[in-house]
Amino acid sequence: MWAALARGVSAYKGCPGLPGLFQVGGGDTACDLKTTWGVRALDRQLHGRVGRLTSAADGTGRRAEVW
């Protein structure tokens, strides 16, 4: 489950000039505040696990900032 969540979230992280936001998805690369707020809410509910998952998925090993 965690691996699937990491793949799903990491693929949409970052926009040109706004690396902390998340993209809409579905082929649209536009940044979306509603999606970003949703990811942040999920991260809070999972006690910061989403940030650790996105950093593992991108290979940096550092915690990704989703705030």
C-alpha positions in Angstrom: 0.0 0.0 0.0 2.8 2.5 0.9 4.6 1.8 -2.4 1.5 2.5 -4.4 0.8 5.7 -2.4 4.4 6.9 -3.0 4.2 6.3 -6.8 0.8 8.0 -7.0 1.9 11.1 -5.0 5.5 11.5 -6.3 4.5 11.5 -9.9 2.6 14.8 -9.5 4.9 16.6 -7.1 6.5 19.9 -8.4 5.6 22.5 -10.9 7.9 24.9 -12.8 8.9 27.6 -10.3 6.7 26.0 -7.6 8.3 22.8 -6.5 6.2 22.4 -3.3 2.9 22.3 -5.2 1.2 19.3 -6.8 -0.1 19.0 -10.3 -3.7 18.3 -11.3 -2.9 15.0 -12.9 -4.7 13.2 -15.7 -2.3 14.5 -18.3 -2.6 18.1 -17.1 0.7 19.5 -15.7 -0.9 22.7 -14.2 -0.4 23.3 -10.5 -3.4 22.9 -8.3 -4.0 24.2 -4.8 -6.9 21.9 -4.1 -4.7 18.9 -4.9 -1.9 20.3 -2.8 -4.2 20.9 0.1 -5.5 17.3 -0.2 -2.0 15.9 -0.1 -1.1 18.0 2.9 -4.2 16.9 4.7 -3.4 13.3 3.9 0.2 13.8 5.1 -1.1 15.2 8.5 -3.5 12.2 8.9 -0.6 9.8 8.2 1.7 11.7 10.6 4.2 12.9 7.9 4.4 9.6 6.1 3.6 11.1 2.7 6.7 13.3 2.8 8.9 10.4 3.6 7.3 8.4 0.8 7.8 11.1 -1.8 11.5 11.4 -0.9 12.0 7.7 -1.1 10.3 7.5 -4.5 12.5 10.3 -6.0 15.7 8.6 -4.7 17.0 11.5 -2.6 16.5 9.8 0.7 15.5 13.2 2.3 12.1 13.9 3.6 10.2 15.8 1.0 8.5 19.0 2.2 4.8 18.9 1.5 4.1 22.0 3.5 
